[in-house]
Amino acid sequence: MAAYLAQKYRKQIKSQILLYPLMQLIEFKPPKPGPQDWLQLGFMALKFIDDHYVAGADASDTRLSPLLENDLKGMPPAYVLTAGLDPLRDEGKLYADKLARHGAEVTYHHEKSMPHGFLNFARAFPKAKSLPLDAADVLRRHFPRAQQLRE
């Protein structure tokens, strides 16, 4: 949803943060499944989303699958985080690359050994404490400081 809204309101949005983003709802399996996909937990979660969120709508509509948008000119800068144990890892990288090809400033970060949602578990995954600060740094670069606003 965040990616679609950034596409729709690209002239008003200054930056976008996409954390292990779900970029398309057409295909539920990564193009190159690995051992991390054998349990098919991601497939089951995406099937649930398809049944209850998509609910028969056209999954190729860019409101549901923003990866399919071809006009990405003028997109705001993006921070994209993907996780190696996440079935969404490939589409997040594809979108980051697509944004960059269309001229958007992209900060891409991939955590190879992390699962989807790991930022919610900072005690188990210490890296989850520092990555939100990296995303905040990206935001700071694109928003004027409060002092500049007063001038």
N, C-alpha and C positions, 0 to 999 in steps of 0.2 A: 504494500500500500504506500509506503514512504517513497519508493522509487517512482510509482505512477504519479503521485502528487508532485514530486519534484519535476517530472516531465510536464505535467499539466500547467504548473505554476512556475516554470523555470525563470521567468522574468522577475518574479517577486521573491524567490527563495535564494538565499545567499550561499547555502552549503547544505550538503546532505550526508547523513551518517547511515550506512547500511551495514548492519551487523548480521553475518551469516544469512544474507537475504534469500528469500523465496522469490525467484525471478520469473518463473513460468509454471503453469499448472497443466501442461499438456503431457509431459513425460515424467514419470515418477521415479525412474531409476537413473543413476549417473551414467553417462556414456561409457565410462570405463570402471565398472564396479570392482571393488577390491575386497580384501578380507573384512574390512570394517563394515561392509554392506551385507555380509552373509546372514545376519540375523533378520534383516529386512525391517528393522524398527522404523527406519525412515520411510520406507514404502508404506507401511501401515499408517503412519502419521499423515502422510500425504494423501492416502486414500480417504482417511477420515476428513481431511480438509476438502477434498473433492466432493465427498458426499454431503457435507454440512455447510460449506462456505460457497463453493462453486454451485452446487445444487442444480446441475443441469444447464447452467449458463455456458456461453461459448468461451471455452478456456483459451482460445486464441485471441480474444479481446485483450488489448494492451492494459486495460484496467485490472485484469487478472494476471496477465503475463507481460509485464513491462519489458522483459528481455526482447520481445518481438517488435518493439517500437523501432522504426528505421530512422526517424527524424530526431536526432539527439543533438542537433546544433544548438549552441547557446545554453547547454545544461550547466547548472551550478557545480562548483567543485565538490568532489565526493571523497569520503573515507569509506573504504569497503574492507570488511573483515570476513575472512572465510576460515573454516576449521577442517582439518584433514580427515576427521572421523565423522564428518557431516555429509549426508547425501546431497546437500545443496552446494557443496564446495565448487563444483565445476561451473554451475550457472552463475555464481557470484563472481568468479574469475572472468567468465565470458562477458559479463556486464561491465566489469571494471575495464576490460580491454576495449569493449565497444565504446564506452564513454570516452576513453583516451583517444581512440581513433577519430572521434568526432570533435576533438579539441577541448574536452573538459579536463580540468586538472584533477588527477586521481591519485590518492594515496591508498595503495593496496597493501594489506597485511594478511598473511596466511599463517595460521598456527597449525603446523603439521600434525601434532599428536593430540589435538583437542576435539571434543565432541560439540555438536550443536548445543547452544545454551550455556556453554561453560562459564560465561561471564557472571552467571547467577550463583556460581559456586566458588567464590574466592578462597574459601578455606581449603577446599580440595585442590584448586588450581591457582596457585599464587600469581601466575601471569594475569589472571583476571583482575588484579588490583591495578596494574599499570596500563593495560590497554585502553580503558576508558579515558585515561589522561592523555593518551596519544590522540584519541578522537577529539577530545576537548581542545587540544593544540590546533588541530585542523580548523575547528570552529572559530577559535580566537583569531586566526589569520584572516578570516573573512568577515568579521564583525568589528566595527569601530569600537575602540575603548570608550568607556563612559566619559572619561575626561575629554576626548575628542568631540563627543556629542555636545558637551556643554559650551564648547568654544564657538 
